[in-house]
Structures are given as C-alpha cells and as structure tokens.
Amino acid sequence: MTRSKNTKLLHIGSAPFDEPSQTAGVSLPSIRTSTVRFKNLDALEHAQRRRASGERVVTYGISGLQTHRALEDVFMAIEDGTYCVLNPSGLASIYLVFMSVLRSGEHVLVSDNVYGPVRTMNETLLKRLNIEITFFSPSQDDIASLIRPNTKMIYVESPGSLLMEMLDMPALSAVARAHDLVLATDNTWGSHVYQPLTLGADISLVAGTKYIGGHSDLLLGAVVTNRDDLAQALHQTQYAMGNAVSADDVWLALRGVKTLAIRLKQHTENALGICAYLDQHPKVSRLYFPPWHKDPGHALWQRDCSGGNGLLSLSLNASANDAKTFVNQLKLFGLGFSWGGFESLVQWVSPSALSSHRYWNEGDRAVVRLHIGLESVEDLIADLDQAFEAMTDSR
Ligand SMILES: *Cc1c(COP(=O)(O)O)cnc(C)c1O
C-alpha cells in the first residue's frame, strides 16, 4: 500500500520494540551521546566496512546517531530524495552545497533572488577561495549564454527570497542537463509543498529552522539529493567541516514535523485571508504570494506546488517614513528576522536588498515582509488595520 507523505511523516522515527518487554515508545528519545562503544574490534571493523560501503551506520557523533537518522528519513520523505545530510543551520547547508560541488577556479550561476546571506558568503568566503559567482535573473536572462567552460553549478531559490518569485524548475533543469551542470535549489519556502528533485533539480536544501521546526526554538538545515556522486561529496565535505547537529535540536525537529502538514494548511488559509483584506486596501500597491491568484507566479505555483504557507510580502503606497510607522505600529506581528514559527512576524525590507532583484519593478516603493502565523485572522487584520490607520501622509 502506498501511503501519503503526511501519513509517512507521522510514523517515521517511531522507537523500535524492546525485545524483553515487547513495548516501544511512540517517539524516539533524543540520543545524546558524542560517541558509541563497540563490543570488540571485530564489531568496530564491521561497522566501518558497512559505513564505507555507503550504509548509514552510527559510529560517531559528527555524522549523527539514531535520532539524526530518523530526521534524515523525514527530509528524504519530504523532498522525495534518497540521501540527506543534516547541518547546524540552513546557511551551513548552503555553504556545504557550494563546498561539495565547487573547486577553486570554478564558476557558478546564482539567481539574483537568493537568500541575502549568500551574497555575504560570496564576499567573505567564495572570493577568497577563487570561486566566481555570476548573479542572473531567472526571468530575464538567457542562462545558456552566461555559461562558461568552468561553470559547474546553477544555484537558485524558488520561490525566491523577499518577493517569492516562482521559477520554472523543469526549464532550469533542461539547461543544466544540456550543459552537464549541477542544479541546486534552496527549498525553504517550499518545504513539504514543493519537490524540486522530482522537477529535475539535483540538490534541494531546506532551512529546518523555519517550518520543519515550526516553533522558533531551533536552528537546523538539511541537504537532500538522489545522486550517489553528490551524496558522497556532501557526506565527505560535511565530515571534513565537522558540521555536527545537536540531538536535542533534531528531536525538536522530529516533534515539529508531526504537525507540519496541518500547520502549513492553517498558515496558508490565514495568509489567503490576509491577502483578501490587503488586496482591497488603498495603502497596498501589490502582494507577493504565489498562492494568491493575482501573483504572476500563481500558474507555476498551481502547476508545481501542492500547497502554500504563511510567508508573503507587500509593497505600500506610502513614503518610506510612513511605511516605517506602519511597521512600528504593529502589535501582534513581532518585528524580527526569520519565519516559519507559529507566530506572526514583520520584516522591513531594505531597498538595497531589492535593488539586486530584477524581478522587482516598483522603483522606490517600500516593501514589508509578513509571516502570517497561527493567530486568528480577525485579530491579525485588526492589528494591520490599526497600523494602517496610524500612517499619516496620503500618497
Ligand atoms: C532562513 C533561511 C535560510 C537560513 O536558515 P538558518 O537556519 O537561519 O541559517 C536559508 N534560506 C532561506 C530561504 C531562508 O529563509
């Protein structure tokens, strides 16, 4: 019987039966140990042989123990992949992908809508390592014309950061295939509702810090692939970098996943309710949210995604100062980075962050990103309403 992904996620990571008592815990404990003891040298060598042949055998904490294996299984089920490497943060996952695929002297094409810290990583690390990035617009550039003899990877994010630009993953995959490039994507927005690997990507990474954890109480990342060669490079590089993940954080993520599907459903319903309110508000210029029927990426979202979440942006018919008043005035929306937890958050999007996104075409309009949490929609609308009221000038 083939089971739905949601059913699978509820049952992955159940504790195994204890033979003497014939019972098992419903949930797996957090296995907090830095190392394991082997019964004798034969057992140690046997474990090492199995490990060398690619089996996921526990030998030492850096590559994880049973709790970690269960979360790897979760990410593989979510992403439809066969290999998973856990990382201490989403950003560490991004860095791991770059370090596993690229060598000094090589070139990578990166979509201009990526998570901002990728640009910091470029300035502080990649340039020092002589790895060169060309940022490109997925909607406006002829990608094939940007490929050089030393290009090794196309790295994208769909939907993109800040403006949720939907990309055509199968089309990107066709370009990557034709030029023998690795196609890697940040699937944090789409985790659980979007499977880039089935659409032709080679690597999908997720910041588990967001919806997988779901409670704003942990940092974690995962890299998933179906390719043996990439899996080997990812595992070796992860070990070499010493990127260990705490079993307690893994345990929290395993618990978060049990409610992932139901949370995402409610986040989406709340976000669409907020969109219906914002869409008719005179202070709102445009909404950026692929599940919303007026978003330019809606058709791609309908084609490729099975659901939504609570992360959206809006541009305002207001001066920058007035937009800041709106942000400052919000009470239920906490002002802060990140998203994907149970709570609503607002982030002021700086114009300099948008100037490099060619998908952006609203000039100097102010943009605010909202994470719509699980509070009741009526309360969130009331909060937005009083913040709009506090805006003073009319534009
Ligand atoms: C938050 C985020 C990350 C990084 O995750 P951390 O765990 O905070 O390092 C990566 N990509 C996207 C799209 C994100 O939103």
The ligand as a MOL file (V3000), in Angstrom:
LIG
                    3D

  0  0  0     0  0            999 V3000
M  V30 BEGIN CTAB
M  V30 COUNTS 15 15 0 0 0
M  V30 BEGIN ATOM
M  V30 1 C 16.2560 31.3730 6.9210 0
M  V30 2 C 16.6810 30.9290 5.5960 0
M  V30 3 C 17.8860 30.2710 5.4010 0
M  V30 4 C 18.9140 30.0750 6.5090 0
M  V30 5 O 18.4750 29.3510 7.5790 0
M  V30 6 P 19.2090 29.4870 9.0030 0
M  V30 7 O 18.8770 28.2310 9.6880 0
M  V30 8 O 18.6740 30.7170 9.6370 0
M  V30 9 O 20.6810 29.5910 8.7140 0
M  V30 10 C 18.2080 29.8370 4.1260 0
M  V30 11 N 17.3710 30.0560 3.1010 0
M  V30 12 C 16.1980 30.6830 3.2430 0
M  V30 13 C 15.3250 30.8770 2.0740 0
M  V30 14 C 15.8150 31.1590 4.4930 0
M  V30 15 O 14.6810 31.8260 4.6180 0
M  V30 END ATOM
M  V30 BEGIN BOND
M  V30 1 1 1 2
M  V30 2 1 2 3
M  V30 3 2 2 14
M  V30 4 1 3 4
M  V30 5 2 3 10
M  V30 6 1 4 5
M  V30 7 1 5 6
M  V30 8 2 6 7
M  V30 9 1 6 8
M  V30 10 1 6 9
M  V30 11 1 10 11
M  V30 12 2 11 12
M  V30 13 1 12 13
M  V30 14 1 12 14
M  V30 15 1 14 15
M  V30 END BOND
M  V30 END CTAB
M  END
